[in-house]
Amino acid sequence: QREQVTPRKLSGGQYLIKLDAEGTYQCSITGLIFEVTKAVNIHYSLLSWSKYAGLVEPPWVVGGPLFDVRCETASALTSIAFPHSLCLGG
């Protein structure tokens, strides 16, 4: 069971989610799902592939959004799910 949360939009296309307790939460804007072990603040933003596309070597291809996720207590963030991503490689 996950709780739907709406982040606060910050300057520069950044988002802030303040999570009050352990649990699984889904961002109402990006669809990202965060699983945390305690109360925590998570900052994240969507990045442009133009800066990083040169790092992607065949057979890999750019296929979805690129996120920068930062958590004030890294050990509190146990997983991030990208529900809008799809692996087509078998």
Backbone torsions as a table, in degrees:
resi	resn	phi	psi	omega
1	GLN	NA	129.0	179.1
2	ARG	-123.2	146.5	179.7
3	GLU	-95.0	133.1	177.4
4	GLN	-79.4	128.9	178.5
5	VAL	-129.0	147.1	177.1
6	THR	-108.0	121.4	-177.2
7	PRO	-77.1	162.2	171.1
8	ARG	-86.8	129.7	179.9
9	LYS	-86.5	126.9	179.6
10	LEU	-105.0	175.9	178.2
11	SER	-66.3	156.5	176.7
12	GLY	72.5	22.0	178.3
13	GLY	73.5	18.5	179.6
14	GLN	-91.7	153.6	176.4
15	TYR	-122.3	152.5	176.3
16	LEU	-131.5	126.1	172.7
17	ILE	-116.7	127.7	175.1
18	LYS	-104.9	109.7	-178.8
19	LEU	-99.1	130.1	-170.9
20	ASP	-87.6	-16.3	-175.5
21	ALA	-160.4	171.7	174.9
22	GLU	-58.2	142.3	177.0
23	GLY	157.3	-170.0	178.9
24	THR	-120.1	127.3	-173.3
25	TYR	-129.6	142.8	177.2
26	GLN	-118.8	130.4	178.2
27	CYS	-71.3	127.7	-178.3
28	SER	-72.1	-15.0	-178.5
29	ILE	-97.8	-49.5	-175.0
30	THR	-96.8	-19.9	-176.0
31	GLY	84.0	-4.3	178.5
32	LEU	-60.5	143.3	178.6
33	ILE	-116.9	123.2	-178.3
34	PHE	-110.5	130.9	173.7
35	GLU	-111.2	123.6	-176.2
36	VAL	-127.8	154.7	-179.0
37	THR	-99.1	-8.1	177.9
38	LYS	-163.1	176.0	177.7
39	ALA	-60.0	136.2	-175.1
40	VAL	-162.1	156.3	173.1
41	ASN	-106.2	133.0	179.7
42	ILE	-123.3	125.2	174.5
43	HIS	-103.4	136.9	176.7
44	TYR	-153.4	157.6	180.0
45	SER	-151.9	160.7	176.9
46	LEU	-91.6	128.7	-179.4
47	LEU	-102.8	161.7	175.9
48	SER	-88.3	136.5	177.7
49	TRP	-71.2	-17.2	-175.4
50	SER	-56.5	-34.2	-179.5
51	LYS	-77.3	-25.5	-171.7
52	TYR	-115.9	-7.7	-175.0
53	ALA	-58.3	-31.8	179.6
54	GLY	-65.6	-17.5	179.3
55	LEU	-83.9	-12.0	-178.6
56	VAL	-90.4	113.1	-176.7
57	GLU	-105.9	146.1	177.8
58	PRO	-55.9	142.3	14.2
59	PRO	-87.7	3.8	179.9
60	TRP	-73.1	148.0	176.1
61	VAL	-135.6	154.9	175.5
62	VAL	-68.5	125.9	-174.0
63	GLY	-138.6	9.7	-178.7
64	GLY	-174.6	-176.1	-178.3
65	PRO	-69.3	154.6	178.9
66	LEU	-117.2	122.7	-177.3
67	PHE	-113.5	145.5	169.9
68	ASP	-107.6	114.7	-177.2
69	VAL	-117.8	129.3	178.9
70	ARG	-130.3	133.6	-177.9
71	CYS	-124.0	132.6	-177.3
72	GLU	-61.2	-31.2	176.0
73	THR	-127.2	93.2	-172.4
74	ALA	-55.4	-35.1	-178.2
75	SER	-69.0	-18.0	180.0
76	ALA	-77.1	-23.3	-179.2
77	LEU	-93.4	104.5	-174.0
78	THR	-90.9	-25.0	176.8
79	SER	-162.4	155.1	173.1
80	ILE	-129.5	130.2	177.3
81	ALA	-111.7	138.9	179.4
82	PHE	-110.5	83.7	-171.3
83	PRO	-65.8	-15.5	-178.6
84	HIS	-95.4	7.8	178.8
85	SER	-99.9	150.5	-178.3
86	LEU	-139.2	126.7	176.9
87	CYS	-92.0	120.1	-178.4
88	LEU	-99.2	3.7	-175.4
89	GLY	-93.0	63.1	173.5
90	GLY	71.3	NA	NA
